[in-house]
Amino acid sequence: MNNKSIFELILEGEINSDIIYENGYVFAINDINPVAKVHILIIPKKKIESINFIEEEDTKYLAQMFLTAKLLAKKYGISNSGYRLIVNTNENAGQTVFHIHMHLIGGEKLKNI
């Protein structure tokens, strides 16, 4: 049985997906089911199941997720108009892949939550 997440399989090239950004800590791909004009997933290269499993040594990955969101928001022209960052934690919040990831969503007026 393979315990690798879909994100690990993408990173290793076992599943084809266009990586739109990558550095030593994170990579980013377009969401396959976008909810807005811009919907990018920012994923740490280290598998962390959810926020509940973050350890002190993981802070560099988390910081890189936010810095990457800032960079990609500018690259995709949504930094001034606005964007939303979402990290779902566990099933009731909608987490379907148990490898922490951040949704960068924008490019249009989003509903208030």
Backbone bond lengths (Angstrom), bond angles and torsions (degrees), N, CA, C in turn:
res aa  C-N    CA-C-N  psi(-1)  N-CA   C-N-CA  omega(-1)  CA-C   N-CA-C  phi
1 M - - - 1.451 - - 1.523 109.64 -
2 N 1.331 116.52 135.06 1.460 122.56 -177.70 1.522 110.03 -92.89
3 N 1.338 116.99 118.85 1.462 121.12 179.42 1.515 112.91 -92.38
4 K 1.316 117.48 7.37 1.456 120.41 -178.74 1.525 109.79 -76.52
5 S 1.335 115.10 142.02 1.458 119.74 176.04 1.520 109.47 -77.33
6 I 1.318 116.20 163.18 1.463 120.47 176.66 1.527 110.35 -58.70
7 F 1.336 116.64 -32.32 1.461 119.80 179.58 1.528 111.53 -68.23
8 E 1.317 117.48 -38.32 1.465 120.49 176.42 1.527 110.04 -64.91
9 L 1.326 116.68 -40.08 1.463 120.88 179.40 1.528 111.17 -65.36
10 I 1.337 117.14 -37.81 1.466 120.96 175.57 1.516 109.87 -64.08
11 L 1.327 116.70 -48.11 1.460 121.32 -177.91 1.531 111.32 -60.62
12 E 1.321 116.61 -36.67 1.465 121.60 -179.69 1.529 112.87 -82.89
13 G 1.330 117.67 -2.25 1.454 121.41 178.82 1.510 114.87 81.33
14 E 1.329 117.69 8.45 1.463 120.78 179.99 1.529 111.72 -78.98
15 I 1.331 116.79 -22.67 1.466 122.79 173.52 1.514 106.62 -123.67
16 N 1.327 116.21 132.01 1.454 120.74 -177.04 1.531 110.83 -78.49
17 S 1.307 115.51 123.64 1.457 122.58 174.68 1.522 107.05 -157.70
18 D 1.304 116.52 139.10 1.462 119.90 179.88 1.520 110.11 -75.78
19 I 1.307 116.25 115.16 1.458 121.40 174.47 1.521 106.53 -82.56
20 I 1.344 116.35 117.93 1.463 120.43 -175.29 1.527 112.34 -92.49
21 Y 1.326 116.79 -13.32 1.459 121.41 176.98 1.523 107.74 -157.96
22 E 1.338 115.38 145.80 1.464 119.67 177.46 1.520 109.10 -157.59
23 N 1.330 115.52 139.60 1.464 121.25 168.85 1.526 107.40 -137.43
24 G 1.303 118.50 -163.42 1.455 121.16 -176.43 1.521 115.03 -69.47
25 Y 1.334 116.94 -16.81 1.467 120.44 -174.34 1.521 114.88 -116.22
26 V 1.329 117.22 -31.25 1.463 120.90 -174.08 1.522 110.63 -137.67
27 F 1.329 114.88 165.78 1.458 121.28 168.52 1.519 107.89 -141.93
28 A 1.323 116.26 163.00 1.459 120.45 -176.91 1.528 110.36 -135.52
29 I 1.337 114.18 143.81 1.459 121.88 178.01 1.526 107.86 -138.02
30 N 1.322 116.05 158.89 1.461 119.72 172.41 1.525 108.68 -74.71
31 D 1.334 116.18 140.78 1.463 121.11 177.34 1.527 108.89 -67.74
32 I 1.325 116.99 137.44 1.472 119.97 -178.88 1.534 112.10 -75.49
33 N 1.331 117.39 -16.10 1.462 122.30 176.01 1.524 109.31 -126.69
34 P 1.340 117.52 71.44 1.462 120.02 -173.98 1.528 112.67 -65.59
35 V 1.330 114.98 144.07 1.464 121.29 176.83 1.524 111.11 -106.56
36 A 1.333 117.07 0.00 1.462 123.01 177.98 1.523 108.10 -153.92
37 K 1.334 116.00 173.13 1.469 120.69 -179.12 1.519 111.50 -58.01
38 V 1.328 116.67 -39.03 1.459 121.72 173.98 1.522 107.22 -113.54
39 H 1.319 116.92 121.72 1.464 121.51 177.26 1.525 106.92 -147.65
40 I 1.319 114.38 99.41 1.460 122.14 -174.77 1.516 109.36 -116.76
41 L 1.322 116.86 141.13 1.454 122.45 174.08 1.521 108.69 -100.68
42 I 1.331 115.92 129.55 1.460 122.44 177.06 1.518 106.78 -111.24
43 I 1.327 116.17 122.09 1.461 121.59 -166.59 1.527 110.32 -128.76
44 P 1.334 117.78 129.86 1.466 118.43 174.83 1.528 110.33 -70.92
45 K 1.317 115.66 147.36 1.466 119.72 177.98 1.524 111.57 -71.73
46 K 1.305 117.07 -21.56 1.468 121.02 174.69 1.527 107.90 -88.52
47 K 1.314 117.02 130.72 1.458 119.77 178.36 1.531 109.42 -75.28
48 I 1.325 114.39 117.35 1.459 123.44 172.47 1.522 103.81 -123.36
49 E 1.323 118.63 120.62 1.462 120.61 -171.62 1.522 113.86 -59.87
50 S 1.314 117.55 -43.36 1.466 121.58 179.71 1.526 108.33 -163.38
51 I 1.317 115.42 177.56 1.463 119.77 176.86 1.529 110.53 -55.69
52 N 1.310 116.62 -32.32 1.468 120.68 -179.07 1.529 113.42 -63.73
53 F 1.333 117.58 -14.05 1.463 121.35 -177.60 1.525 113.05 -109.96
54 I 1.327 117.55 9.36 1.461 120.96 179.52 1.523 109.76 -67.48
55 E 1.325 115.32 135.14 1.461 122.48 175.61 1.529 108.70 -114.73
56 E 1.317 116.93 164.43 1.457 122.29 -179.47 1.532 111.75 -53.17
57 E 1.318 117.19 -40.49 1.470 120.04 -177.65 1.531 113.26 -71.77
58 D 1.326 117.77 -6.27 1.463 121.60 179.75 1.523 113.43 -87.89
59 T 1.325 117.89 -3.15 1.465 120.50 -174.15 1.528 111.96 -60.21
60 K 1.313 118.24 -32.91 1.467 119.63 179.63 1.526 110.93 -64.37
61 Y 1.324 117.81 -35.30 1.461 121.16 177.43 1.524 110.85 -68.23
62 L 1.321 116.00 -41.81 1.462 120.55 -179.58 1.517 111.11 -66.53
63 A 1.320 116.90 -42.77 1.464 120.63 177.59 1.528 110.11 -61.25
64 Q 1.320 117.38 -41.32 1.457 121.10 179.58 1.527 111.64 -66.12
65 M 1.338 117.47 -31.68 1.466 119.91 176.68 1.530 109.54 -62.44
66 F 1.335 117.30 -45.59 1.465 120.87 -179.48 1.528 111.74 -69.15
67 L 1.320 117.44 -41.25 1.463 120.03 178.26 1.530 111.03 -64.56
68 T 1.311 116.59 -36.78 1.462 120.91 177.54 1.524 110.38 -68.16
69 A 1.323 117.49 -39.21 1.470 120.65 176.84 1.526 109.99 -59.36
70 K 1.311 116.98 -44.49 1.468 121.51 178.60 1.530 110.47 -60.66
71 L 1.319 116.98 -46.71 1.463 122.45 -178.96 1.531 111.20 -62.80
72 L 1.328 117.07 -46.41 1.457 120.86 -178.04 1.525 111.98 -70.57
73 A 1.325 117.65 -34.09 1.466 120.43 176.23 1.527 109.92 -60.94
74 K 1.315 116.22 -41.45 1.461 119.96 177.39 1.524 110.33 -67.48
75 K 1.337 117.09 -46.50 1.467 121.82 -178.98 1.523 111.95 -58.28
76 Y 1.326 117.49 -38.94 1.462 121.83 -176.80 1.530 112.58 -94.26
77 G 1.327 116.85 9.75 1.455 121.72 171.61 1.512 116.46 72.30
78 I 1.338 117.21 27.48 1.466 119.44 -178.95 1.532 112.89 -117.44
79 S 1.327 116.76 4.73 1.470 118.25 -176.10 1.526 111.85 -66.71
80 N 1.312 118.54 -34.26 1.465 120.16 -179.89 1.519 112.88 -85.40
81 S 1.319 118.10 -37.29 1.467 120.86 -178.62 1.521 111.78 -74.90
82 G 1.326 117.45 -28.15 1.457 121.45 176.65 1.513 113.12 117.92
83 Y 1.310 114.00 152.67 1.460 121.16 -179.61 1.520 108.97 -154.82
84 R 1.301 114.92 167.12 1.464 121.73 -179.44 1.514 108.95 -123.09
85 L 1.333 115.35 141.01 1.466 122.23 174.42 1.524 107.42 -114.86
86 I 1.326 116.17 129.27 1.462 121.29 -177.19 1.519 109.45 -132.37
87 V 1.331 115.60 135.00 1.462 122.17 170.78 1.528 106.08 -127.06
88 N 1.320 116.02 111.45 1.464 120.97 178.47 1.526 108.98 -83.21
89 T 1.336 115.82 141.48 1.456 120.39 179.39 1.521 110.08 -128.12
90 N 1.300 114.86 111.67 1.463 125.85 177.98 1.529 112.63 73.22
91 E 1.303 115.43 172.92 1.458 122.88 -167.64 1.521 114.42 -61.30
92 N 1.334 119.31 -43.72 1.458 120.65 -177.84 1.524 112.53 -64.47
93 A 1.315 117.56 -21.05 1.466 121.78 177.59 1.528 111.42 -92.95
94 G 1.321 117.48 -4.75 1.457 120.87 177.56 1.511 115.22 98.86
95 Q 1.335 118.03 10.50 1.466 119.29 177.63 1.524 108.95 -71.14
96 T 1.329 116.30 121.57 1.465 120.64 179.76 1.522 112.40 -111.49
97 V 1.335 116.86 -23.68 1.465 121.66 175.59 1.517 106.69 -112.65
98 F 1.319 116.41 120.16 1.459 120.33 -175.40 1.525 110.96 -90.34
99 H 1.319 112.23 63.62 1.463 126.03 173.04 1.527 101.75 -148.09
100 I 1.323 116.76 108.98 1.457 121.62 -172.78 1.527 110.92 -46.98
101 H 1.327 116.48 139.51 1.457 122.29 177.55 1.519 108.87 -157.10
102 M 1.300 114.72 153.00 1.452 121.96 -178.46 1.522 108.88 -111.35
103 H 1.331 116.37 134.77 1.453 122.32 174.58 1.528 107.88 -93.84
104 L 1.324 116.41 125.51 1.460 123.17 172.50 1.528 105.45 -105.00
105 I 1.345 116.02 114.18 1.463 121.42 -171.70 1.532 109.31 -126.44
106 G 1.314 116.66 132.02 1.462 120.27 178.11 1.516 111.55 -178.56
107 G 1.332 114.68 -160.72 1.454 120.68 179.79 1.507 113.60 90.80
108 E 1.309 117.14 0.13 1.456 123.24 177.41 1.526 108.57 -162.48
109 K 1.325 116.53 167.89 1.461 120.88 178.77 1.541 108.24 -68.03
110 L 1.333 116.33 123.44 1.459 121.70 -179.64 1.520 109.67 -97.60
111 K 1.310 115.79 149.50 1.463 120.85 176.88 1.514 110.13 -67.70
112 N 1.311 116.98 145.07 1.460 120.87 174.87 1.518 110.05 -68.36
113 I 1.315 115.15 143.18 1.465 118.78 177.09 1.517 109.69 -122.22
